[in-house]
Amino acid sequence: RVRRLMRQMGLEAVYPRRKRGLSMPDKEHKIYPYLLKGVQIERADQVWSADITYIRMYRGWLYLVAIMDWFSRYVLSWEVSVTLESEFCVSALEQALSFGKPEIFNTDQGSQFTSIDFTKILLNSSVQISMNGKGRVFDNIFSERLWRTVKVEEVYLRDYQTVAEATYSLGRYFELYNNQRLHQALGYCTPAEVYGVAVGTPVALRAPSVPTALTHGDESTLKTPSFCLDNG
């Protein structure tokens, strides 16, 4: 009966979708141990993490990587790609590190993150590398919560026709997420407020960029603050 009434009203339920296998390991790459068991997250730039999720478009798939500070939930950088090659992850890492560095950087064991191109940047920056245990997605729980939020509040509500459209819409969403979305776990502050206070840096400089050709759309969707009532 509920489904029938929803159809009559033109409503559709939003359901979480099963995560596809994106993190394929490479047997030739070094796997680093997980360093965060029992660690208390007490300050900004203590732990960053990166993860990849997929987005269904009108035709094909788009892959999204984001790098997040665990303490503040601030998204330091993000990139999209139509392939799962490591380049877009390396690009996101370079963007994030241009503003500072963490003590520990955590990822899963996917080949994008175990690649020499990715790990050498961290090692050259004197950052400790941590990797989830095999099949242990909750070792990177903050990234998993981020994807849940992004999917429910942005991706599942859109029907991206092109990569450019998806990039623009995601850029607007991450601006809202960082600068206007209030988190219960952060004392009803935004990630930008918490991260900026903690590191003493104007966080506006750290906002992910949106392609220049796509920055002239309607910004009205960024005017209303959102509230996060979970502990993520």
Phi, psi and omega in degrees: 000318180299315180298319180297315179295321178296319178298318180297329181270359181074027181256151179223132179286149176254122181244140172299144181250149182296136182288131178284160180284095182260337189260075180274123181286160174243120185296342181274349184265149177287136175256126181267152181288159176280124188254002193252005179297121178077002182282132176274127179272109191240351186203157175293151180064016172281311180224128167248159174218158175229148177205160180243140170229168182246153180228125176281128175252182180304319175226115175087194185236153173235140181249134185239128173245142176223145176246127188233143170275124187293321186295315185260348187066015182285131177275108185284324180198162177204156178212157174238158180205153175266358175231169179258023172294162189282349189301319183289332175288319177298318179299316178297320179296316180297321177298313182296317183288346178290348181251352184157193178207154177269169171283320181229139176239122185248138175217179168274191184264019179298150185297334177297323184269339177268354181298152179299321181301324182279310186290329182293329177296316179294315181296319179293339178265006180060039177258133176287135181259129178235141179227141178305151168295155182302123179076007184257078184295333183281358169294339179242051192299326183292324176292321178298320178293323177300314181297321177302315181293313181299317182295311185290321186270344184228296192296312183292347180265358184245168173223075185299128179267329184222165176297319180298318179296316179297317181298316179297313182294319177295322178299317177295321181294315181295329173299315178295315181302313183288321194250345182228343185277117183275136182247129176301318182294343179257020181069034181059036170254168175271158174304321180297319179297314183292315181293317181296318178295319185292320185258353178065034182234138176299110187289345177301333179289343186260001183294135175303143183276153173247138181310135186305320183293349185243018186264007186252019179278182180289122181265012187297333182290350180265004187274337187256120178298146175251159181240134174254116185257009174262189182259014183276000000 
